[in-house]
């Protein structure tokens, strides 16, 4: 039943301290209006409760992330390239536990990012840590003048996000769109993850399908790895993946030979990365100041698969592997690294085990970028006599499965039928192994599967 509001009760008159009788509206001693005094007292009590409630809520907020034992300030100093994150708690391969899953707000997308803008016939999946928007879906905090167009923190919901992706109030790191990406088409899939040590994902990929002039299917996968010691490596990898994919999708349907198309695609990718060095209007983030002398750079590896031939092309140390469905037959590595270790082995100066154990092993001798010594695209074609998959990946994966036999052991036996699941499993394999680098992998079934042409 409804009740009329009752006037609040006072223990004593605020004017003369005379205790009032129940229901009194005026003091018997001095005549003061008790209802007004009671209302003022109630308002003060509510204000005190609100202040206490805000204090308790702030006490529950996560502590600011700590770097080298010190809490991050609201005006951060330049960020190191890498930092430690807790190891993932895996729910089993194929269901990778993402240590960043509590953050739900993505940073603004960079133009030309690969693997996150599917066109028709493409299905793109992002982890809970990713956002498909521009980072403004939650809205600006009206209590922060001048920040109407800046996103609010996913953790405290009050602070705005600085240019490095951290909350200016509580220091919480926000997830970026590229932290974890997955794309699946009919007959090809790819996945990419930031890993557990890097502060951003500098890998990029593009997968697509098309039809040759005779109507037979062709599948394309491009994987690029930004050179971390260079300026804007994430932009370099994205530009290269996009340019190479566009070139292949344009030339293959016109009847170009896959090896020739691959060579031209790598040159187009190199031109796209070179153009970044001429882009004087794009200022590098302040934490990249120590790298301003190095032009944007990345590695590239790509695979083109038709109904009877597979072609690979590469520059750098990203790799492609052949893994047959019949695991009784040997797998193979399809690429040779442009690296110090590979040169030592080729010259007969070291065994492969000795070379890759050296701290100089991963120093690359070939890359895409304005400061590359000389662009020498490598291409090779193969005609497998049985079905299988091509694994196209960055060193964030193959560091944990270096030999062809190790890679074949890590690839699920149903990879050709379930390429996305296999890509997820391989990303999880690298994260479980330590996740020391960004990890990207594309799974391309051979022979190419007939279906509708699409791209991602």
C-alpha positions as CSV (number, residue, x, y, z in Angstrom):
1,X,0.0,0.0,0.0
2,X,1.1,3.6,-0.6
3,X,2.3,5.7,2.3
4,X,2.6,9.5,2.6
5,X,6.2,10.6,3.2
6,X,6.9,11.3,6.9
7,X,8.8,14.4,8.0
8,X,12.3,13.5,9.2
9,X,12.9,13.4,12.9
10,X,15.5,15.4,14.8
11,X,17.1,14.4,18.2
12,X,17.3,18.0,19.3
13,X,16.4,21.5,18.1
14,X,19.3,22.9,16.2
15,X,18.7,26.4,17.8
16,X,18.3,25.6,21.5
17,X,19.0,21.8,21.8
18,X,15.5,21.2,23.3
19,X,14.5,17.6,22.5
20,X,11.3,17.7,20.3
21,X,8.2,15.6,20.8
22,X,7.2,13.1,18.2
23,X,5.4,14.8,15.3
24,X,6.4,18.4,16.4
25,X,6.9,20.7,13.5
26,X,8.0,23.6,15.7
27,X,10.2,23.7,18.8
28,X,8.2,24.1,22.1
29,X,11.1,26.1,23.6
30,X,12.2,28.6,21.0
31,X,9.6,28.2,18.1
32,X,12.2,27.2,15.5
33,X,10.9,25.4,12.3
34,X,12.0,21.8,12.8
35,X,10.9,20.6,9.3
36,X,13.4,23.0,7.6
37,X,16.2,22.0,9.9
38,X,15.4,18.3,9.4
39,X,15.5,18.7,5.6
40,X,18.9,20.5,5.8
41,X,20.2,17.7,8.0
42,X,18.9,15.0,5.6
43,X,20.5,16.7,2.6
44,X,23.9,16.8,4.4
45,X,23.6,13.1,5.3
46,X,22.9,12.2,1.6
47,X,25.9,14.2,0.5
48,X,28.1,12.4,3.0
49,X,26.8,9.0,1.8
50,X,27.5,10.0,-1.8
51,X,31.1,11.0,-1.0
52,X,31.6,7.7,0.9
53,X,30.1,5.7,-2.0
54,X,32.4,7.3,-4.5
55,X,35.4,6.6,-2.3
56,X,34.4,2.9,-2.0
57,X,33.9,2.7,-5.8
58,X,37.3,4.2,-6.5
59,X,38.8,1.7,-4.0
60,X,37.5,-1.1,-6.2
61,X,39.1,0.2,-9.4
62,X,42.1,-1.7,-10.7
63,X,45.5,-0.2,-9.7
64,X,47.4,1.6,-12.4
65,X,49.6,-0.7,-14.4
66,X,53.2,-0.8,-13.1
67,X,56.2,-0.6,-15.3
68,X,59.5,-1.7,-13.8
69,X,58.0,-1.5,-10.4
70,X,56.7,2.1,-10.7
71,X,53.1,3.1,-11.3
72,X,52.3,4.7,-14.6
73,X,51.8,8.5,-14.3
74,X,49.1,10.4,-16.0
75,X,51.8,12.1,-18.1
76,X,53.8,9.1,-19.2
77,X,57.4,9.0,-20.2
78,X,58.2,7.2,-23.5
79,X,57.0,3.6,-23.4
80,X,59.4,0.7,-23.9
81,X,58.7,-1.6,-26.8
82,X,57.9,-4.6,-24.7
83,X,56.4,-5.3,-21.3
84,X,55.4,-8.4,-19.4
85,X,51.9,-9.6,-19.2
86,X,50.6,-12.5,-17.2
87,X,50.7,-15.9,-19.0
88,X,47.3,-16.9,-20.3
89,X,45.2,-19.6,-18.6
90,X,44.3,-21.7,-21.6
91,X,41.0,-23.3,-21.9
92,X,42.4,-25.8,-24.4
93,X,43.6,-25.3,-27.9
94,X,41.1,-23.6,-30.1
95,X,39.8,-21.6,-27.2
96,X,42.7,-19.2,-26.5
97,X,42.4,-17.4,-23.2
98,X,43.1,-13.7,-23.9
99,X,44.7,-11.9,-20.9
100,X,43.3,-8.7,-22.3
101,X,39.7,-9.9,-22.3
102,X,38.6,-7.5,-19.5
103,X,39.1,-4.5,-21.8
104,X,36.4,-3.9,-24.3
105,X,37.2,-0.5,-25.9
106,X,39.3,-0.4,-29.1
107,X,41.6,2.3,-30.1
108,X,40.9,4.2,-33.4
109,X,41.7,2.1,-36.4
110,X,44.7,2.9,-38.6
111,X,43.9,3.3,-42.3
112,X,44.5,0.2,-44.4
113,X,44.7,-2.4,-41.7
114,X,44.4,-5.9,-43.1
115,X,42.2,-8.6,-41.9
116,X,39.6,-6.5,-40.2
117,X,37.5,-5.1,-43.0
118,X,35.9,-8.1,-44.8
119,X,33.9,-7.6,-47.9
120,X,31.3,-9.9,-49.3
121,X,31.6,-13.6,-48.4
122,X,33.9,-12.8,-45.5
123,X,33.4,-13.5,-41.9
124,X,35.6,-11.6,-39.4
125,X,35.9,-12.3,-35.7
126,X,37.5,-10.2,-33.1
127,X,38.3,-11.2,-29.5
128,X,36.6,-9.7,-26.5
129,X,39.6,-7.4,-26.3
130,X,38.9,-5.9,-29.7
131,X,36.4,-3.3,-31.0
132,X,35.0,-3.1,-34.4
133,X,34.3,0.6,-34.1
134,X,36.3,3.8,-34.1
135,X,36.7,3.8,-30.3
136,X,33.9,6.3,-29.7
137,X,31.0,4.0,-29.0
138,X,30.9,4.5,-25.3
139,X,30.9,8.3,-25.6
140,X,32.8,11.2,-24.1
141,X,32.7,12.1,-20.4
142,X,30.6,15.4,-20.1
143,X,32.6,16.3,-17.0
144,X,35.8,16.6,-19.0
145,X,35.7,19.9,-21.0
146,X,37.2,19.8,-24.5
147,X,37.1,15.9,-24.6
148,X,33.8,15.5,-26.4
149,X,35.2,13.4,-29.1
150,X,37.6,11.2,-27.0
151,X,36.6,7.8,-25.8
152,X,36.2,7.0,-22.1
153,X,38.2,4.3,-20.3
154,X,36.7,0.8,-20.3
155,X,37.8,0.3,-16.7
156,X,36.9,3.4,-14.8
157,X,34.5,4.9,-17.3
158,X,35.6,8.4,-16.4
159,X,39.1,9.1,-17.8
160,X,39.8,9.7,-21.4
161,X,42.4,7.8,-23.5
162,X,45.7,9.3,-24.4
163,X,47.5,8.8,-27.7
164,X,49.3,5.7,-26.5
165,X,46.0,3.9,-25.5
166,X,46.1,4.5,-21.8
167,X,43.5,6.0,-19.5
168,X,44.7,9.4,-18.3
169,X,42.9,8.9,-15.0
170,X,43.6,5.4,-13.9
171,X,46.3,4.3,-16.3
172,X,44.4,1.3,-17.6
173,X,45.7,0.1,-21.0
174,X,42.9,0.0,-23.6
175,X,42.6,-2.8,-26.2
176,X,43.4,-2.0,-29.8
177,X,41.5,-3.4,-32.8
178,X,44.7,-5.1,-33.9
179,X,45.4,-6.8,-30.6
180,X,43.6,-9.9,-31.8
181,X,42.2,-10.4,-35.3
182,X,40.6,-13.4,-37.1
183,X,39.3,-13.7,-40.6
184,X,37.7,-16.6,-42.4
185,X,36.7,-17.1,-46.0
186,X,35.6,-20.2,-47.8
187,X,38.9,-22.1,-48.1
188,X,41.2,-19.9,-46.1
189,X,41.5,-18.3,-42.7
190,X,44.0,-16.3,-40.7
191,X,44.5,-15.1,-37.1
192,X,46.8,-12.6,-35.5
193,X,47.6,-11.8,-31.9
194,X,49.7,-9.2,-30.1
195,X,51.3,-11.8,-27.9
196,X,52.2,-11.5,-24.3
197,X,55.2,-9.1,-24.3
198,X,54.7,-6.5,-27.0
199,X,52.6,-3.4,-26.3
200,X,51.0,-3.5,-29.8
201,X,50.5,-5.9,-32.7
202,X,52.9,-5.0,-35.5
203,X,51.9,-7.9,-37.8
204,X,49.2,-7.7,-40.5
205,X,47.6,-10.1,-42.9
206,X,45.2,-10.2,-45.8
207,X,43.4,-13.3,-47.2
208,X,41.2,-13.4,-50.3
209,X,39.7,-15.7,-52.9
210,X,39.1,-15.1,-56.6
211,X,38.6,-16.9,-59.9
212,X,41.1,-17.5,-62.7
213,X,40.2,-16.7,-66.3
214,X,39.0,-20.4,-66.8
215,X,36.8,-20.1,-63.7
216,X,38.9,-22.2,-61.4
217,X,39.4,-21.0,-57.9
218,X,42.5,-19.3,-56.5
219,X,43.3,-18.4,-52.9
220,X,45.7,-15.8,-51.6
221,X,47.2,-15.2,-48.2
222,X,49.6,-12.4,-47.3
223,X,51.3,-12.1,-43.9
224,X,53.6,-9.2,-43.0
225,X,55.7,-8.6,-39.9
226,X,56.7,-5.0,-39.0
227,X,60.4,-4.5,-38.1
228,X,60.2,-3.3,-34.5
229,X,63.5,-1.3,-34.6
230,X,62.0,0.9,-37.4
231,X,59.5,3.7,-37.2
232,X,55.8,2.9,-37.5
233,X,56.3,-0.8,-38.1
234,X,52.6,-1.5,-37.6
235,X,51.7,0.9,-40.5
236,X,54.4,-0.7,-42.7
237,X,53.0,-4.2,-42.3
238,X,49.4,-3.1,-42.9
239,X,50.4,-1.1,-46.0
240,X,52.4,-4.0,-47.4
241,X,49.7,-6.6,-46.8
242,X,47.0,-4.5,-48.4
243,X,49.1,-3.6,-51.4
244,X,50.3,-7.1,-52.1
245,X,46.8,-8.5,-51.8
246,X,45.3,-5.8,-54.1
247,X,48.0,-6.6,-56.7
248,X,47.4,-10.3,-56.7
249,X,43.6,-9.9,-56.8
250,X,44.1,-7.7,-59.8
251,X,46.6,-9.7,-61.8
252,X,45.6,-13.3,-61.2
253,X,42.0,-13.1,-62.7
254,X,43.6,-11.5,-65.8
255,X,45.7,-14.7,-66.3
256,X,49.1,-13.7,-65.0
257,X,51.3,-16.6,-64.1
258,X,51.3,-17.0,-60.3
259,X,55.1,-16.5,-59.9
260,X,55.1,-13.3,-62.1
261,X,52.0,-12.0,-60.2
262,X,53.8,-12.8,-56.9
263,X,56.9,-10.9,-57.9
264,X,54.9,-7.9,-58.9
265,X,52.8,-8.0,-55.7
266,X,56.0,-7.9,-53.6
267,X,57.2,-4.9,-55.5
268,X,53.9,-3.2,-55.0
269,X,54.1,-3.9,-51.3
270,X,57.6,-2.5,-51.2
271,X,56.4,0.7,-53.0
272,X,53.7,1.0,-50.4
273,X,56.1,0.8,-47.5
274,X,58.6,3.1,-49.2
275,X,55.9,5.8,-49.5
276,X,55.5,5.8,-45.8
277,X,59.0,7.2,-45.5
278,X,58.0,10.1,-47.7
279,X,54.8,10.8,-45.6
280,X,56.1,13.8,-43.7
281,X,52.6,14.7,-42.5
282,X,52.5,11.6,-40.3
283,X,54.4,12.3,-37.1
284,X,55.7,9.3,-35.2
285,X,54.4,8.8,-31.7
286,X,56.7,10.3,-29.0
287,X,57.8,6.9,-27.7
288,X,59.3,6.2,-31.2
289,X,61.6,9.1,-31.1
290,X,64.7,6.9,-30.7
291,X,63.8,5.2,-34.0
292,X,63.4,8.3,-36.2
293,X,66.4,7.5,-38.3
294,X,65.0,4.2,-39.5
295,X,62.4,4.2,-42.3
296,X,59.2,2.1,-41.8
297,X,60.0,-1.5,-42.7
298,X,58.5,-5.0,-42.6
299,X,58.9,-8.6,-43.9
300,X,56.4,-10.3,-46.2
301,X,55.4,-13.9,-47.1
302,X,52.6,-14.8,-49.4
303,X,51.0,-17.9,-50.8
304,X,48.8,-18.3,-54.0
305,X,47.0,-21.7,-54.2
306,X,45.1,-22.9,-57.2
307,X,43.7,-26.3,-58.1
308,X,47.0,-27.8,-59.1
309,X,49.9,-25.5,-58.0
310,X,51.0,-23.5,-55.0
311,X,53.3,-20.5,-55.2
312,X,55.0,-18.7,-52.4
313,X,56.9,-15.4,-52.4
314,X,58.8,-13.7,-49.6
315,X,61.3,-11.1,-48.4
316,X,62.7,-11.4,-44.8
317,X,62.2,-14.2,-42.3
318,X,58.4,-14.8,-42.3
319,X,57.8,-18.4,-43.5
320,X,55.6,-20.8,-45.4
321,X,55.3,-24.5,-44.6
322,X,53.7,-27.4,-46.5
323,X,51.8,-29.8,-44.2
324,X,50.1,-32.8,-46.0
325,X,46.9,-34.3,-44.8
326,X,48.7,-37.7,-44.7
327,X,51.1,-37.2,-41.8
328,X,53.0,-40.3,-42.8
329,X,54.5,-38.3,-45.7
330,X,57.0,-35.6,-44.9
331,X,56.2,-31.9,-44.5
332,X,58.4,-29.2,-45.9
333,X,59.5,-25.6,-45.4
334,X,58.9,-23.7,-48.6
335,X,60.9,-20.5,-47.9
336,X,64.5,-19.7,-46.9
337,X,65.0,-16.8,-44.4
338,X,66.8,-13.6,-45.3
339,X,68.6,-13.6,-42.0
340,X,72.1,-13.7,-40.5
341,X,71.5,-17.3,-39.3
342,X,70.5,-18.5,-42.8
343,X,73.6,-16.8,-44.3
344,X,75.9,-18.6,-41.9
345,X,74.3,-21.9,-42.7
346,X,74.4,-21.3,-46.4
347,X,78.0,-20.4,-46.3
348,X,78.9,-23.5,-44.3
349,X,80.2,-21.5,-41.4
350,X,77.7,-22.9,-38.8
351,X,75.3,-25.7,-38.4
352,X,71.6,-24.7,-38.4
353,X,71.4,-25.5,-34.6
354,X,74.5,-23.3,-33.9
355,X,73.3,-20.4,-36.1
356,X,69.8,-20.2,-34.7
357,X,71.2,-20.4,-31.1
358,X,73.3,-17.3,-31.7
359,X,71.9,-14.0,-30.5
360,X,72.3,-12.6,-34.0
361,X,70.2,-15.3,-35.6
362,X,67.1,-13.2,-36.3
363,X,68.9,-10.2,-37.7
364,X,67.3,-9.9,-41.1
365,X,69.2,-9.2,-44.3
366,X,66.2,-8.5,-46.5
367,X,63.1,-6.4,-45.9
368,X,60.6,-4.0,-47.4
369,X,61.5,-0.4,-46.7
370,X,63.1,2.7,-48.1
371,X,66.4,1.8,-46.4
372,X,66.5,-1.8,-47.7
373,X,69.8,-2.6,-49.4
374,X,68.3,-4.0,-52.5
375,X,64.8,-5.5,-53.2
376,X,65.1,-9.2,-54.2
377,X,61.7,-10.9,-54.1
378,X,62.0,-14.6,-53.8
379,X,59.3,-16.8,-55.5
380,X,58.9,-20.6,-55.9
381,X,56.2,-22.8,-57.2
382,X,55.3,-26.4,-56.2
383,X,52.9,-29.1,-57.4
384,X,52.0,-31.3,-54.5
385,X,50.7,-34.7,-55.4
386,X,48.3,-34.9,-52.4
387,X,46.0,-32.6,-50.4
388,X,47.3,-30.6,-47.4
389,X,47.6,-27.0,-46.2
390,X,50.1,-24.2,-46.6
391,X,50.9,-22.5,-43.2
392,X,51.9,-18.9,-43.8
393,X,53.3,-17.3,-40.6
394,X,55.5,-14.8,-38.9
395,X,58.4,-15.8,-36.6
396,X,56.1,-15.3,-33.6
397,X,54.8,-18.7,-34.5
398,X,57.7,-20.6,-36.0
399,X,60.0,-19.7,-33.1
400,X,58.0,-22.3,-31.3
401,X,57.8,-24.8,-34.2
402,X,60.9,-24.1,-36.3
403,X,61.3,-27.3,-38.3
404,X,58.8,-28.6,-40.8
405,X,58.2,-31.7,-38.6
406,X,57.6,-29.5,-35.5
407,X,55.1,-27.4,-37.4
408,X,53.3,-30.4,-38.8
409,X,53.0,-31.8,-35.3
410,X,51.4,-28.5,-34.1
411,X,48.9,-28.2,-37.0
412,X,45.6,-30.1,-36.3
413,X,44.9,-33.1,-38.5
414,X,41.7,-31.5,-39.8
415,X,43.3,-28.2,-40.8
416,X,42.2,-28.4,-44.4
417,X,38.6,-28.8,-43.4
418,X,38.7,-26.3,-40.5
419,X,41.3,-23.6,-41.3
420,X,40.1,-21.0,-38.8
421,X,40.1,-23.4,-36.0
422,X,43.6,-24.4,-37.0
423,X,44.8,-20.8,-37.1
424,X,43.3,-20.3,-33.6
425,X,45.1,-23.4,-32.3
426,X,48.4,-22.3,-33.7
427,X,48.1,-18.8,-32.2
428,X,47.3,-20.6,-28.9
429,X,50.3,-22.8,-29.4
430,X,52.6,-19.7,-29.6
431,X,51.0,-18.0,-26.6
432,X,51.3,-21.2,-24.5
433,X,54.9,-21.3,-25.6
434,X,55.6,-17.9,-24.1
435,X,54.1,-15.4,-26.7
436,X,57.4,-13.4,-26.8
437,X,56.4,-11.8,-30.2
438,X,53.4,-10.9,-32.2
439,X,52.0,-14.0,-33.8
440,X,50.2,-14.3,-37.1
441,X,49.3,-17.4,-39.2
442,X,47.2,-18.1,-42.3
443,X,46.0,-21.6,-43.2
444,X,45.5,-22.1,-46.9
445,X,44.1,-25.5,-48.0
446,X,45.5,-27.2,-51.1
447,X,44.0,-27.6,-53.6
448,X,42.0,-24.4,-53.6
449,X,38.4,-25.1,-52.7
450,X,35.7,-24.0,-55.2
451,X,33.4,-21.3,-53.9
452,X,32.4,-17.7,-54.2
453,X,35.1,-15.2,-54.6
454,X,35.6,-12.8,-51.8
455,X,38.3,-10.9,-49.9
456,X,39.3,-9.6,-46.5
